[in-house]
Amino acid sequence: MAVSPSPTLADSSDSTNSKCQCCVVGGGPAGVVLSFLLARRGVAVTLLEAHQDFDRDFRGDTLHPSTMELMDQLGLADALLELPHTKLRKVSMQTPSETITFADFNGLKSRFPFIVLMPQSEFLKFLADEAAKYPNFTLIMGANVQELIHEDGLCVGVKYRTAEGSEECRAPVTVACDGRFSKLRKLAGLTPVKTAPPMDVLWFRMPRNPDDGVDLTFRINNGHMLVMLERGDHWQLGYLIIKGSFHDVREQGLEKFRESMAALAPELVDRLETIADWKQITPLNVEASRLTQWSKPGLLLIGDAAHVMSPVGGVGINYAVQDAIETANVLSEPLLKGNVTTADLDLVRKHREFPTKVIQRFQEVIQKRIVLAGLDDSQTFRPPWFLKLPIIRNLPVRLIAFGVKRSRLKE
């Protein structure tokens, strides 16, 4: 059945979940933030999360100034910062010959001139608990979505499975926030345009001593790169490798790996033996992609479901949050009035596509000029000259902190 460019989407009054005005699939940053913002505006929203809780090891645990400003706008920033966290104010790069600071957030004109390092599970639980204060918010954990429900060419909800059996959630709008491996994206037949970042990351932890440093540090030495994130009592470490080379690294053995670590971070030598098994190391397949079409009638994709980010700059969470802000700004009133159109859904893409392209282009430049050069063991790595110029260096600081522009929630 042909669908006109801007039809009003189906009413859910005859559904098995008749009070739901928006079904959100995926309890990551995009899904939880969007559900909270919609519930706060009075929209009846159901959030479906496949896991039984939020307590799992996420790839990113950074809340940038843009996200903290949203929390401040909502009156939640102070309460959030009462949870255990650390503040990242500078990012430095260390080579055998020099150390340079290439990102200093202290100069930002913001109440939050820093990046908050906090377990993502704590952030999600905090916001889900705040959302639960609204009677029009429903959270269903352990809800594994199986298929989209279509009627007359429109998506009118999803079928999902829980421990109790099969269920349906019907709503005029379904928002896919189910991450980089989005099942809803696949079910909708949407294929992202992919790029090929030059690296993968080996993700692991090591104990941290009280007198260790606190700022984020990139270590580069002899074709090896290490990212060090201070996480209270431990270091979260990212060991960068040439894409697809994990098998070769593993074949060389743990002792060789520890030797490389010792050269990159001599201060960790006394703790290297804590890495005793490859099972302690998680290989992360780095990819970057984005959809050219973010919606179909009744269905919208945001966050990693619409655009997978490289870990460069750690901006994935914050771009997902900005997507959620824009979605709430665009859809809250139409959802409350019951007149959401396909044009409304596509308006989210129109507002968010350009910032996404800009940050992904920025990531590509960093990957080529720094990461790929740092992983080349045939030559001595030298930091690009522009990293030493404050006037140029401040541009990526603002881009990482706020994106292309500050996202503000419409009241």
C-alpha positions in Angstrom: 0.0 0.0 0.0 1.4 3.4 -1.0 2.0 5.8 1.9 1.7 9.5 1.3 4.7 11.7 2.4 3.1 12.9 5.6 0.2 10.7 6.8 -0.9 10.8 10.4 0.3 7.6 11.9 -2.0 4.9 13.2 -3.9 5.2 16.4 -3.1 2.5 19.0 -6.5 2.6 20.6 -7.3 -1.0 19.5 -3.9 -2.4 20.6 -3.2 -4.8 23.5 -1.3 -1.9 25.1 -3.8 0.8 24.3 -2.3 3.5 26.6 1.1 3.5 25.0 1.8 6.4 22.8 5.4 5.6 22.1 7.3 2.3 22.3 11.0 2.7 22.8 13.2 -0.4 22.2 16.6 -0.5 23.9 17.6 0.7 27.3 20.9 2.4 26.4 21.6 6.1 26.7 19.3 7.1 23.7 16.4 4.9 24.9 16.5 5.8 28.6 17.0 9.5 28.0 14.3 9.7 25.4 11.8 7.7 27.6 12.5 10.0 30.5 12.0 13.2 28.4 8.8 11.9 26.8 7.4 10.8 30.2 8.2 14.1 31.7 6.2 15.8 28.9 3.2 13.6 29.7 3.6 11.1 26.8 2.7 7.5 27.7 5.9 5.6 26.9 6.9 2.0 27.3 10.6 1.2 27.3 11.6 -2.4 26.4 15.1 -3.6 27.5 16.4 -7.0 26.5 18.6 -7.5 29.6 17.3 -8.0 33.1 19.3 -5.0 34.5 21.6 -2.2 33.5 24.6 -3.8 35.3 26.9 -4.8 32.5 30.3 -3.7 31.0 29.6 -0.9 28.5 32.1 0.3 26.0 31.9 3.9 27.0 31.3 5.6 30.4 31.8 9.2 29.6 29.3 12.0 30.2 30.4 15.1 28.3 29.5 18.7 29.1 26.6 18.6 26.7 25.0 15.7 28.6 25.7 17.4 31.9 24.1 20.6 30.7 20.9 18.6 29.9 21.0 17.1 33.4 21.3 20.6 34.8 18.4 21.8 32.7 16.4 19.0 34.1 17.4 19.8 37.7 19.2 16.5 38.0 22.9 17.4 37.7 23.7 17.8 41.4 22.0 14.5 42.3 23.8 12.7 39.5 27.1 14.0 40.6 26.5 12.6 44.1 27.1 9.1 42.5 30.7 7.9 42.5 32.5 9.4 39.6 35.7 11.1 38.5 36.2 14.2 36.4 38.4 14.3 33.4 39.8 17.8 32.7 42.7 17.2 30.4 43.8 14.8 27.7 47.5 14.3 27.0 49.5 12.4 24.5 52.8 10.9 25.6 55.5 9.6 23.3 59.1 8.5 24.2 60.3 12.1 23.5 57.5 14.4 24.7 54.2 14.9 26.4 51.7 17.3 25.1 48.2 18.3 26.3 46.0 18.3 23.2 42.6 18.8 25.0 42.0 21.0 28.0 38.4 21.3 29.0 39.0 23.8 31.8 38.6 26.7 29.5 35.0 25.8 28.4 32.3 28.3 29.1 30.1 25.8 31.0 29.2 24.9 34.5 30.7 21.6 33.6 34.2 22.2 32.1 35.1 18.5 32.4 34.1 15.0 31.3 32.4 12.9 33.9 33.6 9.3 34.1 30.8 7.2 35.6 29.7 3.6 35.0 27.1 3.9 32.3 24.9 1.4 34.2 24.8 3.9 37.1 23.7 6.7 34.8 21.0 4.6 33.2 19.7 3.3 36.5 19.6 6.9 37.9 17.6 8.2 35.0 15.3 5.1 34.8 14.5 5.7 38.5 13.7 9.3 37.8 11.5 8.3 34.9 9.6 5.8 37.1 8.3 8.7 39.2 6.0 9.5 36.2 2.9 7.2 36.1 2.9 7.3 32.3 6.3 5.6 32.1 6.6 1.8 31.9 9.9 -0.1 31.9 9.9 -3.8 30.9 13.2 -5.6 31.5 14.1 -8.9 29.8 11.9 -7.9 26.8 13.5 -9.4 23.7 11.9 -8.0 20.6 11.2 -10.6 18.0 9.4 -8.7 15.2 7.8 -5.5 14.1 4.0 -5.3 13.8 2.8 -3.8 10.5 -0.7 -2.8 9.5 -1.6 -1.1 6.2 2.1 -0.2 5.6 2.7 1.3 9.0 4.7 0.0 11.9 2.3 -0.1 14.9 4.5 -1.7 17.5 6.6 -4.8 18.2 6.2 -8.4 19.4 8.6 -9.3 22.1 9.4 -12.3 24.4 9.9 -12.3 28.2 10.3 -15.2 30.6 6.5 -15.3 30.8 6.0 -15.7 27.1 5.2 -13.6 24.0 3.8 -10.1 24.3 3.0 -7.1 22.1 3.6 -3.4 22.6 1.5 -1.3 20.2 1.9 2.4 19.7 1.6 5.1 17.0 5.4 5.4 17.1 8.2 2.9 17.8 11.7 4.3 18.4 14.6 1.9 17.8 17.4 2.6 20.3 18.8 -0.9 20.3 22.4 -0.1 19.6 25.1 -0.8 17.0 23.8 -4.3 16.3 20.2 -3.1 16.1 17.7 -5.9 15.5 15.0 -3.4 14.6 17.2 -1.9 11.9 17.6 -5.3 10.4 13.9 -6.1 10.7 13.1 -2.8 8.9 15.5 -3.7 6.1 17.7 -0.6 6.6 21.4 -0.9 5.7 23.9 1.6 7.0 26.8 3.1 4.9 29.9 1.8 6.6 33.5 3.1 6.8 36.5 1.2 7.9 38.4 2.6 10.8 42.1 1.4 10.8 42.1 0.0 14.3 40.5 -2.4 16.8 40.7 -2.1 20.5 41.7 -4.6 23.2 39.6 -3.5 26.3 40.7 -4.6 29.8 41.3 -3.4 33.4 44.2 -3.2 35.8 44.5 -2.1 39.4 45.1 1.6 40.1 47.2 3.0 42.9 46.0 6.0 44.8 49.0 8.1 43.6 48.5 7.3 39.9 47.4 10.1 37.6 43.8 11.0 36.9 43.8 12.5 33.4 43.1 10.6 30.2 46.4 9.7 28.6 47.3 8.4 25.1 50.6 6.5 25.1 52.4 5.9 21.8 55.6 4.0 21.5 57.2 1.9 18.7 54.0 1.1 16.8 51.9 0.5 19.9 49.1 2.7 21.4 47.4 2.7 24.7 44.5 4.7 26.1 44.4 5.0 29.9 41.1 6.0 31.6 41.2 6.5 35.4 38.2 4.7 37.0 38.6 5.1 40.8 40.3 1.9 42.0 41.2 0.6 38.5 42.4 1.7 35.1 40.2 1.1 32.1 42.7 0.4 29.3 42.3 0.4 25.6 45.2 -1.2 23.7 44.9 -0.2 20.0 45.9 -2.6 17.3 45.8 -2.7 13.5 42.3 -3.7 12.4 41.9 -7.5 12.2 45.2 -8.2 13.9 44.0 -9.6 17.2 44.8 -13.2 16.1 48.4 -12.2 15.5 48.7 -10.4 18.8 47.3 -13.4 20.6 49.6 -15.8 18.8 52.6 -13.8 20.0 51.6 -14.6 23.6 50.7 -12.8 26.8 54.4 -12.2 27.7 55.0 -10.3 24.5 51.8 -8.3 25.2 53.0 -7.5 28.7 56.3 -6.4 27.3 54.6 -3.9 25.0 52.5 -2.7 27.9 55.6 -2.1 30.0 57.1 0.0 27.3 53.9 2.1 27.0 53.2 2.5 30.7 56.3 1.8 32.8 54.4 2.8 36.0 52.1 -0.3 35.6 55.0 -2.8 35.5 54.3 -3.9 39.1 50.8 -4.9 38.0 51.3 -6.5 34.6 51.1 -10.0 36.1 47.4 -9.4 36.9 46.8 -9.9 33.2 47.1 -13.7 33.3 44.6 -14.9 30.7 43.3 -13.7 27.4 39.8 -14.0 28.8 40.5 -10.8 30.8 40.9 -9.0 27.5 37.9 -8.1 25.3 38.6 -7.4 21.6 36.3 -4.6 20.3 35.7 -4.5 16.6 35.8 -0.8 15.8 33.4 0.3 13.1 31.7 3.5 12.0 28.5 3.8 9.9 25.3 5.8 9.5 22.0 5.4 7.9 20.8 7.6 5.1 17.2 6.8 6.0 16.4 7.0 9.8 12.7 6.3 9.6 9.9 4.4 8.0 6.2 5.1 8.7 5.7 4.5 12.4 9.3 3.7 13.1 12.3 5.9 13.9 15.9 4.9 14.6 18.3 7.0 16.7 21.6 6.6 18.6 23.9 3.8 17.5 20.9 2.2 15.7 21.1 5.1 13.2 24.9 5.9 13.4 27.7 3.8 14.9 30.6 6.0 16.1 34.3 5.3 16.3 35.5 5.4 19.9 37.7 8.5 18.9 36.6 11.3 21.2 34.3 9.1 23.2 31.3 10.9 21.7 29.0 8.0 21.1 27.0 8.3 24.3 26.6 12.0 24.0 25.5 12.0 20.4 22.9 9.4 21.4 21.7 11.7 24.1 21.5 14.6 21.7 19.5 12.4 19.3 17.1 11.8 22.2 16.8 15.5 23.0 16.0 16.3 19.4 13.5 13.4 19.2 11.7 14.7 22.3 11.7 18.2 20.9 10.2 17.2 17.6 7.8 14.4 18.7 6.4 15.3 22.2 3.7 17.6 21.0 2.5 15.5 18.0 2.5 12.4 20.2 0.3 14.2 22.8 -2.0 15.4 20.1 -2.1 12.1 18.3 -1.0 13.5 15.0 2.6 12.3 14.4 3.4 12.2 10.7 6.2 10.6 8.7 7.5 14.1 8.0 7.9 14.5 11.8 9.9 11.4 12.1 12.2 12.4 9.2 12.7 15.8 10.8 14.8 14.2 13.5 17.2 13.0 10.8 17.2 16.4 9.1 18.2 18.0 12.4 20.8 15.4 13.5 22.4 14.1 10.2 24.7 17.1 9.7 26.2 17.0 13.2 26.7 13.2 12.8 28.5 13.7 9.5 30.8 16.4 11.0 31.8 14.3 14.0 32.4 11.2 11.9 34.6 13.2 9.5 36.5 14.6 12.5 37.0 11.0 13.8 38.3 9.9 10.4 40.9 12.7 10.4 42.1 11.7 13.8 42.3 8.1 12.9 44.4 8.7 9.8 46.6 11.5 11.2 47.2 10.1 14.6 46.0 6.5 15.1 47.3 5.0 11.9 50.6 6.9 12.2 51.0 5.8 15.8 50.4 2.1 14.9 53.1 2.3 12.2 56.2 0.7 13.6 58.3 1.5 10.6 58.8 5.1 11.6 59.1 7.3 14.7 55.7 8.9 15.6 55.6 12.6 15.9 52.4 14.4 17.0 50.9 16.5 14.2 52.0 20.1 14.4 48.4 21.5 14.8 48.0 19.7 18.2 50.6 22.2 19.6 48.7 25.3 18.5 46.2 26.3 21.2 43.9 28.3 18.8 43.5 25.1 16.7 43.6 22.7 19.6 40.6 24.3 21.2 38.3 23.5 18.2 38.2 19.7 18.8 37.7 20.4 22.5 34.5 22.2 21.9 33.4 19.6 19.3 34.0 16.8 21.7 32.3 18.7 24.6 29.2 19.9 22.8 29.1 18.5 19.3 28.5 20.9 16.3 26.1 22.9 18.5 24.6 22.7 22.0 21.4 20.7 22.2 18.8 22.3 24.4 15.6 20.7 25.5 12.5 22.7 24.5 10.3 23.4 27.6 
